[in-house]
Amino acid sequence: MGTKQYDFTSFNEFMNKITTPSEVCDQLMDLVFNYLWCINEETVDRFKDDIATIYMLLGEFKKLAEQN
């Protein structure tokens, strides 16, 4: 399996000119708490899947924030 090369030019520009990794971390945490208000018995399984994705993103953005 070959390694895929991605062009992160637009992402780098976004992180350097529009927001910072720390700000994205704060926004992801706000998203989690806002999302918590919407959970009920019918949506709890969807929440579990979504929170796993948010948790993964938060971890990666924390790594980026530590670089500053």
Steps between C-alpha positions, in 0.01 A plus 500: 500500500647834396515807716253768398635854488254773594520870422444681831554849357146621569499339847831667587366834381185450707705415813741789452268779386148423622525307825750320721509139616425620855190682380385188314549297822282749687236486228498120500454497878213750466350276234514201735321687778242647264441155354444356849186712533349320199546141614204281573434127486448514124824685424746351749652248256557772240657717770744223592617473139526876458680555830763245397569707188513824699735338752736391222499849344553664838805282562654594166433871543653487849816359344502790254440750782802363687720591205441870567 
